[in-house]
Amino acid sequence: MYVNGAYKMVDLGYVKEIKEASVVFIVDVGEIEVEVDAVTKDAIEMINQADEEALIPLDIKEKAVILEGEPA
């Protein structure tokens, strides 16, 4: 995936639970909880409502959601 013009490897996760200030994802290594801001939380809620099995790109090392970017 290209993020800010640079190629970046990402992990993909399913939304397990949306909390007040974080989202719990199911990834290949188990589960990860990522803190998110209100805008990101709203975007994830919209994606999840449209498709509960949608895969969300994540940076597991940085514990960050990547919603902007282009597939490589």
Z-matrix of the N, CA and C atoms (Angstrom, degrees):
N
C 1 1.443
C 2 1.523 1 107.51
N 3 1.329 2 116.47 1 141.51
C 4 1.454 3 120.90 2 176.28
C 5 1.524 4 108.88 3 -97.85
N 6 1.321 5 116.58 4 124.76
C 7 1.454 6 123.62 5 179.62
C 8 1.522 7 107.38 6 -124.71
N 9 1.318 8 116.53 7 121.47
C 10 1.469 9 121.66 8 -177.40
C 11 1.524 10 111.60 9 53.22
N 12 1.313 11 116.46 10 39.69
C 13 1.457 12 121.88 11 175.79
C 14 1.516 13 115.49 12 81.28
N 15 1.316 14 118.40 13 -2.58
C 16 1.461 15 121.03 14 -179.07
C 17 1.525 16 109.78 15 -116.73
N 18 1.344 17 115.58 16 144.37
C 19 1.458 18 120.74 17 177.99
C 20 1.524 19 109.08 18 -71.24
N 21 1.333 20 116.75 19 133.57
C 22 1.458 21 121.25 20 -178.74
C 23 1.527 22 108.56 21 -139.83
N 24 1.324 23 115.92 22 133.18
C 25 1.458 24 120.84 23 173.77
C 26 1.524 25 107.80 24 -77.73
N 27 1.318 26 116.71 25 135.44
C 28 1.461 27 120.67 26 179.76
C 29 1.518 28 109.18 27 -128.32
N 30 1.319 29 114.84 28 158.15
C 31 1.451 30 121.39 29 171.52
C 32 1.519 31 106.70 30 -102.09
N 33 1.316 32 117.07 31 156.62
C 34 1.452 33 121.18 32 179.58
C 35 1.524 34 109.14 33 -116.26
N 36 1.332 35 115.24 34 138.56
C 37 1.452 36 118.94 35 -178.90
C 38 1.516 37 112.43 36 -138.35
N 39 1.321 38 114.92 37 151.79
C 40 1.459 39 122.12 38 173.51
C 41 1.528 40 108.15 39 -93.03
N 42 1.313 41 116.79 40 145.28
C 43 1.461 42 120.70 41 176.06
C 44 1.522 43 108.58 42 -73.89
N 45 1.317 44 116.17 43 124.45
C 46 1.460 45 121.14 44 175.68
C 47 1.526 46 109.62 45 -98.11
N 48 1.342 47 115.68 46 -45.19
C 49 1.467 48 119.99 47 -176.05
C 50 1.524 49 109.32 48 -153.97
N 51 1.316 50 115.47 49 136.14
C 52 1.461 51 121.53 50 174.75
C 53 1.520 52 107.31 51 -105.02
N 54 1.329 53 115.70 52 119.18
C 55 1.458 54 121.96 53 -179.02
C 56 1.529 55 109.59 54 -104.08
N 57 1.317 56 116.49 55 -175.34
C 58 1.470 57 121.87 56 -177.87
C 59 1.531 58 112.35 57 -59.20
N 60 1.329 59 117.26 58 -48.20
C 61 1.464 60 120.37 59 -176.12
C 62 1.529 61 112.54 60 -128.80
N 63 1.324 62 117.14 61 16.05
C 64 1.458 63 120.27 62 -179.44
C 65 1.524 64 110.06 63 -154.49
N 66 1.318 65 113.95 64 168.42
C 67 1.458 66 121.02 65 177.49
C 68 1.534 67 107.32 66 -132.10
N 69 1.320 68 116.34 67 135.30
C 70 1.459 69 121.66 68 176.32
C 71 1.532 70 107.41 69 -98.21
N 72 1.327 71 115.42 70 126.18
C 73 1.464 72 121.88 71 -179.69
C 74 1.520 73 109.77 72 -113.54
N 75 1.327 74 115.77 73 147.67
C 76 1.456 75 122.13 74 170.12
C 77 1.531 76 106.15 75 -96.80
N 78 1.326 77 115.56 76 121.35
C 79 1.465 78 121.71 77 178.99
C 80 1.524 79 108.36 78 -124.56
N 81 1.321 80 116.49 79 175.19
C 82 1.461 81 119.67 80 -175.62
C 83 1.527 82 113.69 81 -62.55
N 84 1.323 83 118.14 82 -22.03
C 85 1.465 84 120.96 83 179.98
C 86 1.525 85 112.46 84 -97.39
N 87 1.316 86 117.61 85 6.23
C 88 1.463 87 121.73 86 179.92
C 89 1.514 88 111.40 87 129.41
N 90 1.321 89 115.25 88 -124.01
C 91 1.462 90 120.91 89 179.08
C 92 1.522 91 109.74 90 -125.75
N 93 1.330 92 115.40 91 151.70
C 94 1.448 93 121.48 92 176.21
C 95 1.527 94 107.97 93 -141.20
N 96 1.311 95 116.30 94 137.06
C 97 1.464 96 121.48 95 176.79
C 98 1.521 97 107.97 96 -106.02
N 99 1.333 98 116.16 97 127.00
C 100 1.452 99 122.28 98 -176.18
C 101 1.522 100 109.23 99 -119.76
N 102 1.329 101 116.46 100 126.80
C 103 1.461 102 120.15 101 174.91
C 104 1.524 103 108.49 102 -72.08
N 105 1.332 104 116.53 103 137.59
C 106 1.466 105 121.26 104 -178.46
C 107 1.527 106 109.90 105 -134.72
N 108 1.335 107 115.24 106 154.63
C 109 1.460 108 119.58 107 174.15
C 110 1.529 109 108.81 108 -84.61
N 111 1.313 110 116.74 109 173.95
C 112 1.471 111 121.81 110 -175.38
C 113 1.527 112 112.15 111 -61.82
N 114 1.329 113 117.66 112 -39.08
C 115 1.464 114 121.26 113 -178.66
C 116 1.527 115 110.43 114 -65.86
N 117 1.328 116 116.38 115 -45.17
C 118 1.462 117 120.79 116 179.24
C 119 1.523 118 110.75 117 -65.72
N 120 1.313 119 116.36 118 -40.71
C 121 1.471 120 120.32 119 178.38
C 122 1.525 121 110.33 120 -60.84
N 123 1.328 122 117.69 121 -44.69
C 124 1.465 123 121.23 122 178.53
C 125 1.527 124 111.12 123 -61.37
N 126 1.333 125 116.70 124 -42.56
C 127 1.465 126 120.67 125 180.00
C 128 1.530 127 110.65 126 -63.61
N 129 1.325 128 116.76 127 -42.25
C 130 1.466 129 120.54 128 179.25
C 131 1.521 130 110.36 129 -65.93
N 132 1.326 131 117.60 130 -40.07
C 133 1.470 132 120.76 131 177.40
C 134 1.525 133 110.76 132 -60.81
N 135 1.341 134 117.43 133 -42.23
C 136 1.472 135 121.18 134 179.38
C 137 1.527 136 110.45 135 -64.56
N 138 1.326 137 116.67 136 -44.68
C 139 1.462 138 120.64 137 179.13
C 140 1.522 139 109.82 138 -61.76
N 141 1.322 140 116.43 139 -45.28
C 142 1.458 141 121.63 140 -177.75
C 143 1.526 142 111.95 141 -65.82
N 144 1.330 143 118.19 142 -36.82
C 145 1.464 144 121.16 143 177.52
C 146 1.519 145 111.02 144 -67.30
N 147 1.334 146 116.45 145 -36.99
C 148 1.461 147 120.40 146 -179.80
C 149 1.534 148 111.48 147 -72.32
N 150 1.339 149 116.46 148 -34.47
C 151 1.463 150 120.84 149 -177.89
C 152 1.522 151 108.41 150 -155.67
N 153 1.321 152 116.47 151 103.42
C 154 1.467 153 120.79 152 -177.65
C 155 1.519 154 112.85 153 -65.66
N 156 1.323 155 117.83 154 -15.07
C 157 1.458 156 121.36 155 179.40
C 158 1.528 157 112.49 156 -104.70
N 159 1.337 158 116.55 157 15.24
C 160 1.463 159 120.40 158 179.54
C 161 1.520 160 109.84 159 -65.46
N 162 1.310 161 115.94 160 140.95
C 163 1.457 162 121.81 161 175.76
C 164 1.526 163 108.87 162 -93.60
N 165 1.324 164 116.11 163 129.41
C 166 1.458 165 122.36 164 -178.72
C 167 1.529 166 108.01 165 -105.73
N 168 1.348 167 118.35 166 129.35
C 169 1.466 168 119.90 167 177.94
C 170 1.529 169 110.95 168 -72.31
N 171 1.335 170 114.71 169 135.08
C 172 1.462 171 121.51 170 -177.52
C 173 1.523 172 110.81 171 -133.32
N 174 1.321 173 114.76 172 152.20
C 175 1.453 174 122.11 173 167.97
C 176 1.521 175 105.04 174 -106.86
N 177 1.311 176 116.91 175 99.65
C 178 1.463 177 120.79 176 -174.43
C 179 1.527 178 111.50 177 -66.67
N 180 1.339 179 117.88 178 -38.23
C 181 1.463 180 120.25 179 179.10
C 182 1.524 181 111.80 180 -58.90
N 183 1.328 182 115.56 181 -45.22
C 184 1.467 183 121.17 182 -177.34
C 185 1.529 184 112.32 183 -88.93
N 186 1.336 185 116.95 184 -4.99
C 187 1.467 186 122.73 185 -174.45
C 188 1.530 187 109.84 186 50.53
N 189 1.339 188 114.85 187 59.63
C 190 1.459 189 121.23 188 -177.41
C 191 1.518 190 110.53 189 -135.35
N 192 1.337 191 114.85 190 147.10
C 193 1.458 192 122.45 191 174.48
C 194 1.519 193 107.16 192 -91.24
N 195 1.323 194 117.13 193 139.07
C 196 1.470 195 121.66 194 179.30
C 197 1.522 196 107.64 195 -116.32
N 198 1.321 197 116.70 196 101.22
C 199 1.462 198 119.89 197 -178.97
C 200 1.520 199 112.74 198 -101.88
N 201 1.322 200 117.48 199 -13.24
C 202 1.459 201 120.08 200 178.36
C 203 1.505 202 108.21 201 -110.91
N 204 1.298 203 115.89 202 130.66
C 205 1.457 204 120.34 203 179.09
C 206 1.509 205 109.67 204 156.69
N 207 1.319 206 114.21 205 171.43
C 208 1.451 207 121.13 206 179.89
C 209 1.528 208 108.71 207 -122.60
N 210 1.327 209 116.51 208 139.86
C 211 1.472 210 118.31 209 176.84
C 212 1.525 211 110.91 210 -59.55
N 213 1.303 212 116.49 211 146.62
C 214 1.471 213 120.39 212 178.73
C 215 1.514 214 109.74 213 -83.96
